[in-house]
């Protein structure tokens, strides 16, 4: 990318930052969550919740340790492939699964 040759409008600069960082997709998280439910299927989606996308990595909270292990070990690659094939515009390149209990303290703001 070539450096600008003079002053640039603030609107253009902000647009470029949003595009470069992939922040435009974060505003449409409802679509990401719906895509997760469709790709994961009803049985898995009922025990999980897509919570965020950060730099192309989908964060998914999981209700139980056995389900987390199954997803990470056996389903993750297929889910990432499905996102790339069906929802390429979302630019999901990886999925991180986290046990919901691990997030409980962080969600409530406690430090214990």
Backbone torsions as a table, in degrees:
resi	resn	phi	psi	omega
1	UNK	NA	130.3	-177.4
2	UNK	-82.4	139.7	179.2
3	UNK	-68.5	143.2	178.1
4	UNK	-61.3	149.0	-176.4
5	UNK	-96.0	1.4	-179.6
6	UNK	-166.6	-168.3	178.4
7	UNK	-59.4	146.1	-178.5
8	UNK	-123.9	143.3	179.8
9	UNK	-67.2	149.1	179.7
10	UNK	-61.8	-40.2	180.0
11	UNK	-60.0	-43.0	179.8
12	UNK	-66.9	-41.3	179.6
13	UNK	-63.0	-44.2	178.7
14	UNK	-64.0	-42.3	178.0
15	UNK	-59.3	-41.6	179.1
16	UNK	-65.4	-41.6	178.5
17	UNK	-63.8	-44.1	178.7
18	UNK	-60.2	-44.9	179.8
19	UNK	-65.5	-44.4	-178.1
20	UNK	-66.0	-36.4	-177.7
21	UNK	-88.6	-7.8	-178.8
22	UNK	71.4	23.3	-176.4
23	UNK	-74.1	-20.3	-179.3
24	UNK	-62.0	-32.7	-178.4
25	UNK	-74.2	-25.2	-178.7
26	UNK	-66.3	-27.6	178.4
27	UNK	-70.1	-19.7	-179.3
28	UNK	-107.4	44.1	-175.8
29	UNK	-64.4	-27.5	178.1
30	UNK	-57.8	-36.5	178.5
31	UNK	-68.1	-39.0	177.7
32	UNK	-62.7	-45.9	-180.0
33	UNK	-62.2	-41.2	177.7
34	UNK	-65.6	-39.5	177.9
35	UNK	-63.6	-40.9	178.0
36	UNK	-60.0	-46.8	-179.1
37	UNK	-60.7	-40.1	-179.9
38	UNK	-68.4	-45.6	-177.9
39	UNK	-69.1	-42.6	-177.4
40	UNK	-72.3	-30.0	-175.9
41	UNK	88.5	159.5	-173.8
42	UNK	-60.4	-43.0	-176.3
43	UNK	-63.2	-45.9	-179.8
44	UNK	-74.9	-40.8	-178.7
45	UNK	-60.6	-31.1	-179.5
46	UNK	-68.0	-20.5	179.1
47	UNK	-107.2	11.2	-177.4
48	UNK	-139.6	168.4	174.6
49	UNK	-152.6	121.0	174.2
50	UNK	-70.4	130.4	-174.4
51	UNK	-117.6	-26.2	-176.8
52	UNK	-166.9	162.2	169.3
53	UNK	-127.6	125.5	179.7
54	UNK	-130.9	111.6	179.9
55	UNK	53.9	42.7	176.2
56	UNK	85.1	2.6	-179.9
57	UNK	-106.2	117.6	178.2
58	UNK	-81.1	126.6	177.5
59	UNK	-96.0	127.7	-178.2
60	UNK	-128.7	123.4	174.3
61	UNK	-84.7	139.6	-176.2
62	UNK	-123.4	138.1	-175.7
63	UNK	-70.7	-29.6	-174.9
64	UNK	-138.8	152.2	179.4
65	UNK	-63.0	-42.2	178.7
66	UNK	-61.5	-40.0	178.4
67	UNK	-67.0	-41.3	177.5
68	UNK	-58.4	-45.6	179.4
69	UNK	-61.8	-43.7	178.8
70	UNK	-62.4	-45.9	-179.0
71	UNK	-63.2	-47.5	-177.5
72	UNK	-67.3	-37.1	-175.5
73	UNK	-84.4	-38.9	-169.5
74	UNK	-114.8	-24.0	-172.2
75	UNK	-113.6	-19.7	-172.3
76	UNK	-54.2	-50.2	-177.0
77	UNK	-60.6	-41.1	179.4
78	UNK	-67.5	-37.5	178.2
79	UNK	-65.5	-44.8	179.0
80	UNK	-61.8	-43.6	178.6
81	UNK	-60.9	-42.6	179.4
82	UNK	-62.9	-41.1	177.0
83	UNK	-61.5	-44.5	-178.6
84	UNK	-64.7	-36.3	-178.6
85	UNK	-79.9	-46.0	-173.8
86	UNK	-91.1	-29.3	-176.1
87	UNK	-132.7	52.5	-177.3
88	UNK	-56.7	-33.6	-178.3
89	UNK	-65.4	-20.3	178.5
90	UNK	-78.1	-17.6	176.1
91	UNK	56.7	41.8	175.1
92	UNK	-79.8	120.4	-178.2
93	UNK	-112.3	-11.2	179.8
94	UNK	-160.5	162.6	176.6
95	UNK	-132.0	132.3	175.3
96	UNK	-113.3	125.6	178.0
97	UNK	-100.6	136.1	178.2
98	UNK	-131.1	139.3	177.8
99	UNK	-68.1	129.2	-176.0
100	UNK	-55.4	-37.9	179.2
101	UNK	-60.5	-32.5	178.5
102	UNK	-65.6	-27.3	-177.3
103	UNK	-91.0	-12.2	-173.5
104	UNK	-56.6	-48.8	-179.8
105	UNK	-63.4	-39.6	-179.5
106	UNK	-68.2	-37.7	-178.5
107	UNK	-69.9	-34.7	-178.1
108	UNK	-87.9	-8.9	178.1
109	UNK	88.0	2.6	179.4
110	UNK	-81.9	161.0	-178.6
111	UNK	-112.0	8.8	-179.7
112	UNK	-89.1	NA	NA
